[in-house]
Amino acid sequence: MIEFKAKVRVIHVLGLHARPGVTIVKCAQKFQPTELELRCLSTNSRALGHSLLSILSLGAGRDSEIELICRGPRADELLKAVRQIFESGFADGGETDEEEFANSPARNSNFRRVSGG
């Protein structure tokens, strides 16, 4: 079976959250039956690219390194498309920068950032 791999970094301030997760799932579905696997190198967890719940369970925060593994007849095309999603910083018209997130009225004041960066 044809297999392609690449490493990408999560550059979005909110990490790998639901909105980009949905984008990844939709992208992976376009290339079926080619499979997409994501492996978070910091947590050593794996996810199936066709499952939003699986992707969210990676717990990939900002600066996490992700290995993308694509297997199947259009693996190279899928890899290129998913890399582009990561390299754009999950740009989808609803981007959130760090200052906007910090000042968001929807953000619960009971939560505070505990890590630097």
MDTraj code that builds the backbone (N, CA, C; nanometers):
import mdtraj as md
import numpy as np

residues = "MET ILE GLU PHE LYS ALA LYS VAL ARG VAL ILE HIS VAL LEU GLY LEU HIS ALA ARG PRO GLY VAL THR ILE VAL LYS CYS ALA GLN LYS PHE GLN PRO THR GLU LEU GLU LEU ARG CYS LEU SER THR ASN SER ARG ALA LEU GLY HIS SER LEU LEU SER ILE LEU SER LEU GLY ALA GLY ARG ASP SER GLU ILE GLU LEU ILE CYS ARG GLY PRO ARG ALA ASP GLU LEU LEU LYS ALA VAL ARG GLN ILE PHE GLU SER GLY PHE ALA ASP GLY GLY GLU THR ASP GLU GLU GLU PHE ALA ASN SER PRO ALA ARG ASN SER ASN PHE ARG ARG VAL SER GLY GLY".split()
xyz = np.array([
    [0.0836, -0.1180, 0.0000],
    [0.0000, 0.0000, 0.0000],
    [0.0881, 0.1244, 0.0000],
    [0.0481, 0.2233, -0.0777],
    [0.1229, 0.3484, -0.0870],
    [0.1063, 0.4263, 0.0433],
    [0.2180, 0.4801, 0.0955],
    [0.2140, 0.5549, 0.2207],
    [0.3038, 0.6776, 0.2101],
    [0.2513, 0.7918, 0.2550],
    [0.3271, 0.9157, 0.2603],
    [0.3175, 0.9710, 0.4012],
    [0.4277, 1.0326, 0.4493],
    [0.4317, 1.0886, 0.5840],
    [0.4889, 1.2297, 0.5800],
    [0.4464, 1.3108, 0.6760],
    [0.5023, 1.4448, 0.6935],
    [0.4773, 1.4888, 0.8367],
    [0.5632, 1.5773, 0.8860],
    [0.5440, 1.6349, 1.0185],
    [0.5001, 1.7797, 1.0017],
    [0.4020, 1.8175, 1.0835],
    [0.3518, 1.9545, 1.0845],
    [0.3449, 2.0019, 1.2289],
    [0.3351, 2.1326, 1.2465],
    [0.3251, 2.1901, 1.3801],
    [0.1938, 2.2660, 1.3919],
    [0.1290, 2.2526, 1.5062],
    [0.0056, 2.3263, 1.5329],
    [0.0461, 2.4681, 1.5716],
    [0.0112, 2.5660, 1.4885],
    [0.0521, 2.7035, 1.5159],
    [-0.0622, 2.7910, 1.5671],
    [-0.1828, 2.7389, 1.5670],
    [-0.2978, 2.8168, 1.6127],
    [-0.2962, 2.8277, 1.7647],
    [-0.3306, 2.9448, 1.8155],
    [-0.3269, 2.9699, 1.9596],
    [-0.4176, 2.8747, 2.0381],
    [-0.5265, 2.8296, 1.9790],
    [-0.6185, 2.7395, 2.0482],
    [-0.5856, 2.5925, 2.0272],
    [-0.4777, 2.5643, 1.9563],
    [-0.4418, 2.4262, 1.9299],
    [-0.5319, 2.3637, 1.8247],
    [-0.5324, 2.2337, 1.8213],
    [-0.6149, 2.1593, 1.7254],
    [-0.7528, 2.1423, 1.7881],
    [-0.8414, 2.2356, 1.7579],
    [-0.9743, 2.2381, 1.8184],
    [-1.0797, 2.1914, 1.7174],
    [-1.2063, 2.2072, 1.7520],
    [-1.3158, 2.1488, 1.6735],
    [-1.3248, 2.2013, 1.5303],
    [-1.3147, 2.3311, 1.5108],
    [-1.3318, 2.3861, 1.3759],
    [-1.2285, 2.3295, 1.2775],
    [-1.0989, 2.3340, 1.3088],
    [-1.0047, 2.2717, 1.2152],
    [-1.0196, 2.1202, 1.2099],
    [-1.0652, 2.0615, 1.3195],
    [-1.0895, 1.9170, 1.3190],
    [-1.1933, 1.8791, 1.2151],
    [-1.3001, 1.9569, 1.2077],
    [-1.4039, 1.9333, 1.1071],
    [-1.3471, 1.9524, 0.9671],
    [-1.2635, 2.0541, 0.9497],
    [-1.2014, 2.0788, 0.8194],
    [-1.1154, 1.9600, 0.7773],
    [-1.0406, 1.9037, 0.8713],
    [-0.9559, 1.7879, 0.8424],
    [-1.0415, 1.6673, 0.8052],
    [-1.1478, 1.6433, 0.8809],
    [-1.2365, 1.5294, 0.8529],
    [-1.2987, 1.5430, 0.7136],
    [-1.3493, 1.6614, 0.6817],
    [-1.4101, 1.6826, 0.5498],
    [-1.3079, 1.6619, 0.4379],
    [-1.1874, 1.7087, 0.4599],
    [-1.0803, 1.6906, 0.3615],
    [-1.0506, 1.5424, 0.3441],
    [-1.0361, 1.4697, 0.4539],
    [-1.0060, 1.3263, 0.4476],
    [-1.1166, 1.2496, 0.3759],
    [-1.2411, 1.2903, 0.3986],
    [-1.3532, 1.2216, 0.3349],
    [-1.3520, 1.2385, 0.1828],
    [-1.3020, 1.3510, 0.1355],
    [-1.2958, 1.3760, -0.0091],
    [-1.2018, 1.2784, -0.0794],
    [-1.1046, 1.2254, -0.0057],
    [-1.0032, 1.1398, -0.0658],
    [-1.0238, 0.9913, -0.0354],
    [-1.1370, 0.9543, 0.0224],
    [-1.1611, 0.8130, 0.0528],
    [-1.1531, 0.7306, -0.0748],
    [-1.0999, 0.6144, -0.0696],
    [-1.0705, 0.5294, 0.0456],
    [-0.9325, 0.5509, 0.1070],
    [-0.8605, 0.6551, 0.0655],
    [-0.7305, 0.6836, 0.1250],
    [-0.7494, 0.7151, 0.2733],
    [-0.6623, 0.6590, 0.3559],
    [-0.6713, 0.6749, 0.5012],
    [-0.5782, 0.7846, 0.5496],
    [-0.6208, 0.8535, 0.6536],
    [-0.5386, 0.9552, 0.7187],
    [-0.5252, 0.9190, 0.8656],
    [-0.4024, 0.9181, 0.9129],
    [-0.3743, 0.8970, 1.0554],
    [-0.2932, 1.0156, 1.1037],
    [-0.3266, 1.0663, 1.2200],
    [-0.2518, 1.1742, 1.2823],
    [-0.1905, 1.1198, 1.4100],
    [-0.0633, 1.1510, 1.4316],
    [0.0032, 1.1066, 1.5544],
    [0.0647, 1.2280, 1.6213],
    [0.0191, 1.2593, 1.7418],
    [0.0736, 1.3706, 1.8180],
    [0.2020, 1.3217, 1.8846],
    [0.3135, 1.3801, 1.8475],
    [0.4422, 1.3311, 1.8959],
    [0.4654, 1.3636, 2.0436],
    [0.4047, 1.4716, 2.0937],
    [0.4257, 1.5071, 2.2349],
    [0.3465, 1.4185, 2.3297],
    [0.2298, 1.3724, 2.2868],
    [0.1478, 1.2869, 2.3734],
    [0.1522, 1.1403, 2.3309],
    [0.2153, 1.1137, 2.2167],
    [0.2238, 0.9804, 2.1579],
    [0.0849, 0.9181, 2.1400],
    [-0.0122, 1.0020, 2.1048],
    [-0.1473, 0.9523, 2.0797],
    [-0.1751, 0.9548, 1.9302],
    [-0.2657, 0.8685, 1.8875],
    [-0.2988, 0.8550, 1.7457],
    [-0.4462, 0.8839, 1.7237],
    [-0.4768, 0.9310, 1.6019],
    [-0.6160, 0.9603, 1.5675],
    [-0.6415, 0.9221, 1.4230],
    [-0.7647, 0.8854, 1.3957],
    [-0.8081, 0.8591, 1.2597],
    [-0.8581, 0.9899, 1.2009],
    [-0.8125, 1.0226, 1.0807],
    [-0.8476, 1.1489, 1.0178],
    [-0.9914, 1.1589, 0.9737],
    [-1.0648, 1.0498, 0.9758],
    [-1.2051, 1.0512, 0.9360],
    [-1.2983, 1.0636, 1.0564],
    [-1.2421, 1.0859, 1.1764],
    [-1.3219, 1.0914, 1.2986],
    [-1.2879, 1.2173, 1.3785],
    [-1.3850, 1.3072, 1.3912],
    [-1.3631, 1.4299, 1.4677],
    [-1.3306, 1.3988, 1.6133],
    [-1.4035, 1.3081, 1.6730],
    [-1.3782, 1.2735, 1.8128],
    [-1.2364, 1.2204, 1.8318],
    [-1.1926, 1.1401, 1.7391],
    [-1.0578, 1.0855, 1.7450],
    [-0.9536, 1.1974, 1.7360],
    [-0.9754, 1.2921, 1.6448],
    [-0.8820, 1.4040, 1.6282],
    [-0.8776, 1.4893, 1.7548],
    [-0.9934, 1.5194, 1.8111],
    [-0.9979, 1.6014, 1.9321],
    [-0.9331, 1.5309, 2.0510],
    [-0.9365, 1.3984, 2.0513],
    [-0.8774, 1.3234, 2.1625],
    [-0.7240, 1.3285, 2.1622],
    [-0.6648, 1.3789, 2.0546],
    [-0.5190, 1.3934, 2.0508],
    [-0.4695, 1.4885, 2.1591],
    [-0.5500, 1.5886, 2.1918],
    [-0.5074, 1.6879, 2.2906],
    [-0.3911, 1.7707, 2.2407],
    [-0.3909, 1.8006, 2.1113],
    [-0.2794, 1.8726, 2.0498],
    [-0.2961, 2.0226, 2.0688],
    [-0.2178, 2.0791, 2.1568],
    [-0.2198, 2.2227, 2.1817],
    [-0.1255, 2.2958, 2.0887],
    [-0.1154, 2.4246, 2.1109],
    [-0.0259, 2.5076, 2.0308],
    [0.1168, 2.4545, 2.0406],
    [0.1848, 2.4539, 1.9288],
    [0.3235, 2.4077, 1.9143],
    [0.3399, 2.2563, 1.9211],
    [0.2299, 2.1814, 1.9259],
    [0.2401, 2.0358, 1.9196],
    [0.2861, 1.9947, 1.7807],
    [0.3713, 1.8941, 1.7770],
    [0.4157, 1.8408, 1.6480],
    [0.3305, 1.7186, 1.6154],
    [0.2769, 1.7177, 1.4942],
    [0.1883, 1.6115, 1.4489],
    [0.2520, 1.5422, 1.3288],
    [0.2535, 1.4108, 1.3319],
    [0.2960, 1.3349, 1.2144],
    [0.1701, 1.2935, 1.1392],
    [0.1649, 1.3287, 1.0131],
    [0.0547, 1.2904, 0.9256],
    [0.0961, 1.1677, 0.8479],
    [0.0113, 1.0664, 0.8451],
    [0.0402, 0.9434, 0.7716],
    [-0.0793, 0.9164, 0.6817],
    [-0.0547, 0.9151, 0.5513],
    [-0.1614, 0.8910, 0.4537],
    [-0.1316, 0.7610, 0.3808],
    [-0.2329, 0.6762, 0.3703],
    [-0.2176, 0.5463, 0.3043],
    [-0.3291, 0.5269, 0.2027],
    [-0.2907, 0.4880, 0.0831],
    [-0.3914, 0.4590, -0.0179],
    [-0.3575, 0.5195, -0.1526],
    [-0.4500, 0.5066, -0.2458],
    [-0.4229, 0.5442, -0.3842],
    [-0.3982, 0.6935, -0.4069],
    [-0.4530, 0.7809, -0.3233],
    [-0.4326, 0.9254, -0.3406],
    [-0.3641, 0.9849, -0.2179],
    [-0.2757, 0.9071, -0.1585],
    [-0.2104, 0.9474, -0.0347],
    [-0.1315, 1.0767, -0.0490],
    [-0.0636, 1.0940, -0.1605],
    [0.0151, 1.2157, -0.1802],
    [-0.0731, 1.3395, -0.1877],
    [-0.1883, 1.3289, -0.2518],
    [-0.2807, 1.4420, -0.2640],
    [-0.3421, 1.4765, -0.1283],
    [-0.3814, 1.3743, -0.0540],
    [-0.4397, 1.3968, 0.0782],
    [-0.3368, 1.4613, 0.1703],
    [-0.2141, 1.4120, 0.1684],
    [-0.1093, 1.4673, 0.2531],
    [-0.0884, 1.6159, 0.2223],
    [-0.0832, 1.6493, 0.0958],
    [-0.0636, 1.7887, 0.0555],
    [-0.1789, 1.8758, 0.1064],
    [-0.3019, 1.8282, 0.0939],
    [-0.4189, 1.9051, 0.1361],
    [-0.4214, 1.9258, 0.2877],
    [-0.3894, 1.8222, 0.3639],
    [-0.3926, 1.8339, 0.5096],
    [-0.2761, 1.9200, 0.5589],
    [-0.1614, 1.9073, 0.4969],
    [-0.0480, 1.9938, 0.5334],
    [-0.0841, 2.1404, 0.5151],
    [-0.1546, 2.1694, 0.4083],
    [-0.1960, 2.3065, 0.3797],
    [-0.2887, 2.3599, 0.4899],
    [-0.3756, 2.2739, 0.5413],
    [-0.4649, 2.3141, 0.6512],
    [-0.3817, 2.3547, 0.7726],
    [-0.2825, 2.2749, 0.8076],
    [-0.1978, 2.3058, 0.9227],
    [-0.1109, 2.4289, 0.8980],
    [-0.0512, 2.4368, 0.7803],
    [0.0399, 2.5474, 0.7499],
    [-0.0312, 2.6814, 0.7425],
    [-0.1604, 2.6810, 0.7155],
    [-0.2375, 2.8056, 0.7120],
    [-0.2755, 2.8515, 0.8527],
    [-0.2420, 2.7719, 0.9537],
    [-0.2811, 2.8051, 1.0903],
    [-0.4298, 2.7872, 1.1120],
    [-0.4888, 2.6970, 1.0339],
    [-0.6318, 2.6674, 1.0385],
    [-0.7152, 2.7871, 0.9939],
    [-0.6585, 2.8675, 0.9045],
    [-0.7300, 2.9851, 0.8539],
    [-0.8563, 2.9404, 0.7821],
    [-0.9699, 2.9878, 0.8337],
    [-1.0974, 2.9499, 0.7746],
    [-1.1956, 3.0652, 0.7786],
    [-1.1436, 3.1848, 0.7894],
    [-1.2311, 3.2996, 0.7976],
    [-1.2751, 3.3288, 0.9397],
    [-1.2548, 3.2355, 1.0308],
    [-1.2941, 3.2563, 1.1698],
    [-1.1750, 3.2468, 1.2612],
    [-1.0625, 3.2967, 1.2146],
    [-0.9403, 3.2862, 1.2932],
    [-0.9519, 3.3636, 1.4234],
    [-0.8836, 3.3159, 1.5229],
    [-0.8822, 3.3813, 1.6521],
    [-0.7375, 3.4036, 1.6911],
    [-0.6999, 3.5288, 1.7084],
    [-0.5632, 3.5507, 1.7544],
    [-0.5623, 3.5533, 1.9067],
    [-0.4450, 3.5546, 1.9645],
    [-0.4321, 3.5402, 2.1090],
    [-0.4980, 3.6556, 2.1846],
    [-0.4826, 3.7787, 2.1363],
    [-0.5419, 3.8937, 2.2040],
    [-0.6943, 3.8866, 2.1995],
    [-0.7487, 3.8509, 2.0835],
    [-0.8936, 3.8381, 2.0706],
    [-0.9466, 3.7318, 2.1657],
    [-0.8743, 3.6205, 2.1773],
    [-0.9152, 3.5126, 2.2671],
    [-0.9119, 3.5590, 2.4127],
    [-0.8076, 3.6291, 2.4489],
    [-0.7924, 3.6749, 2.5869],
    [-0.9014, 3.7730, 2.6270],
    [-0.9496, 3.8531, 2.5324],
    [-1.0496, 3.9547, 2.5620],
    [-1.1914, 3.9133, 2.5252],
    [-1.2107, 3.7902, 2.4904],
    [-1.3412, 3.7422, 2.4470],
    [-1.4413, 3.7426, 2.5615],
    [-1.5621, 3.8016, 2.5391],
    [-1.6634, 3.7985, 2.6446],
    [-1.7160, 3.6575, 2.6694],
    [-1.7014, 3.5692, 2.5700],
    [-1.7474, 3.4317, 2.5862],
    [-1.6529, 3.3506, 2.6733],
    [-1.5331, 3.4005, 2.6934],
    [-1.4354, 3.3291, 2.7743],
    [-1.4753, 3.3381, 2.9210],
    [-1.4809, 3.2268, 2.9871],
    [-1.5217, 3.2205, 3.1266],
    [-1.4118, 3.2788, 3.2147],
    [-1.4471, 3.3740, 3.2982],
    [-1.3471, 3.4395, 3.3827],
    [-1.2906, 3.3474, 3.4908],
    [-1.3505, 3.2294, 3.5080],
    [-1.2978, 3.1338, 3.6058],
    [-1.1770, 3.0581, 3.5535],
    [-1.1498, 3.0736, 3.4254],
    [-1.0356, 3.0057, 3.3662],
    [-0.9237, 3.1060, 3.3438],
    [-0.8023, 3.0598, 3.3605],
    [-0.6886, 3.1456, 3.3320],
    [-0.5790, 3.0604, 3.2714],
    [-0.4941, 3.1250, 3.1930],
    [-0.3832, 3.0536, 3.1298],
    [-0.2820, 3.0175, 3.2374],
    [-0.2391, 2.8932, 3.2364],
    [-0.1443, 2.8478, 3.3374],
    [-0.0072, 2.8194, 3.2806],
    [0.0042, 2.8202, 3.1482],
    [0.1348, 2.7958, 3.0888],
    [0.1764, 2.9173, 3.0097],
    [0.3030, 2.9388, 3.0005],
    [0.3543, 3.0508, 2.9210],
    [0.3494, 3.0194, 2.7733],
    [0.3584, 3.1250, 2.6917],
    [0.3678, 3.1021, 2.5480],
    [0.2458, 3.1184, 2.4791],
])
top = md.Topology()
chain = top.add_chain()
for i, resn in enumerate(residues, 1):
    res = top.add_residue(resn, chain, resSeq=i)
    for name in ("N", "CA", "C"):
        top.add_atom(name, md.element.get_by_symbol(name[0]), res)
traj = md.Trajectory(xyz[None], top)
